[in-house]
Amino acid sequence: MEQGNWNVDEMLHWLDMKINREDRNIREQSKKMNENFLHFFEWNAESLYKSHFMSGCYKILRQAVDGAKGMDTVWNIVEDNIAYCENKLLNGQVDCNSSSRTTNVAHLLKLECMQQLVRDYREFANILAQTPPEENLQQTANKTEKKREEPPERKIKTGIRR
């Protein structure tokens, strides 16, 4: 992706923050897991699974955006990710029906992650749709210049004067 597009740079900034947060959580949880696996598995395994899943999804998005040719391509990538997750949530299977209880739990955790991904991808779409700050400043400057050029209107008060 070409550099200099404020919207894409801002989106990538927030995406990198999310990746870093999940990677930090993975490191911390892995350390706890290595200290006492049985306790960790019982109380924190879901959190580690979710962090791995979310980190993987964010990194895939990051790679796709890095390879994008323009703003429209980035917009389409984000919209496609939203549509994919929504389709999985709305039309996908709620229960995994596996003979493995762990696989069933993993399936439910993925669905929870996809709910969060839809929220995050929509945030990214909102960032892409914003007007960059420089343009906002230029627009407000143009409005104030126009107001200064016009003579102020004289207000005439009606009613009884005392």
N, C-alpha and C positions, 0 to 999 in steps of 0.2 A: 504494500500500500504506500502511496506517495505520502510524504511527510507534509505537515503544514495544514491539514484540515483540522480545525479546532474540534469539531464534533467527534471525529474518529479518534483523535488524540485523547479527548476527555473520556470517551467510552473505554479506550484501552487502559487509561489510567485506573478507572474503577474496576475493570476486569482484572488487571494486575493486582490490585488490592485484594480482590476476592480470591485469586489464586494464592497469593502470599498467605492470607488468613487460613485457607484450607491446608496449605503445606505446613504451616506452623502448627496447626492442630494435629496433623498427621505425625509430625516429629514428637510433639508432647505426648500424644496418646501411645505412640510406639514405645517411648521410654517407659511409660507406666506399664505397658503390656509386658515388656521385658523384665520388669521388677517382680510382678506377681500376676502371671497369666490367668490363673483361675479367677481371681477377684476381678481382673480387668474384663475378662470375657463375660462374666456375669453382669457387670455394671456399665461397661463402656464400649462394648464391641459395636453396638449400633452406631455410635458417634463416629468411630473410626471408619466404618464401612461407608457412611454417608460422606465423610470428608474425602475419601478416596474417589467415590463416584462423582461428587461435585467438582473436585479438582480436575478429574479427567475430562469432564464436559467443558469446563472453562478453558482448559488447555486446547481442546479441539477447536473451540470457537476462536481462540487467540490465533491458532495456526491458519484457520480459514480467513480471518480478517487480515492477517499479515500477507496472505497470498492474493488478496482482492486487488482489482485494478482501479476501482473508483468508489465513490460514495454510494452510488446506486447498488453496486455489488455488495457492499457491506450491509446496506439496508436490507437487501434481499436475503442475505445470510441470516441476519437476526430474525427477520420475519419467518423464514423457513424453520428456524429452530423453535420459535414460538408455536408454529403450526404443528411441527412434529410432536412436541411435548403435549400440546392440547389434544392431538389425535390419540396419542397413547393413553392419556388420562380419560378421555371421553369414550373411546371405542375399544380400548384395551381390556384385557381380562383383569378383574379385580383380584380374584384368587388365582394362585399359581397351580394349585391342586397337584403339587409334587408329593412324592412319598418322603422326600427329605424336608423336615421341618425347617431346617436352616435355609433351604432354597425358598421356601414360602415366606420366611421373614425377610430375606434379601429382596424378594419381589415387592413386598410392601414398602420396604425402605426406599427402593428405586422410585416407587410412585410418590412417596413423600418428597423425595429430592426433585422430581419433575415438577411438582407444584411450586417449589422454591425457584426452580429454573425458569418457569413461566414468568414469575414475578421479576426475577433478575433480567431476563431478556426484554421484558416490557420496559424496565428502567433504562436499559441500553437503547431501546427504540426511542424513548423520550429524549434521551441525550442527543441522539442523532437528529431528532426533529427540532431541537432548540436553535434559536438564532444565536450565532456566535457573539460574544461580548463586544467585539469591535464594531459589528454591524449595529448592535443595540445602541452603542455610544454615538455612532454616526446618525442613526435615525433620531435619537433624542436631540442631538445638536441641530439637525435640520429643522426639527419642530420648533425649537427655541428661536432659531434665526428667523423663521417665518413669523413667529409671534412678535418679535422685535420690529420687524419691518412694517407691520400693520399699525396704523395709529390706534391708540386705545379708544374704545367706544365711550361716549359720554352717557352716563346714566341720568335719566330724568326721573325724579321722584314725583309721583302723583299723590294727590291727597291734600288735606288741609294743613297749612303751615301755621304755626302759632308763634 
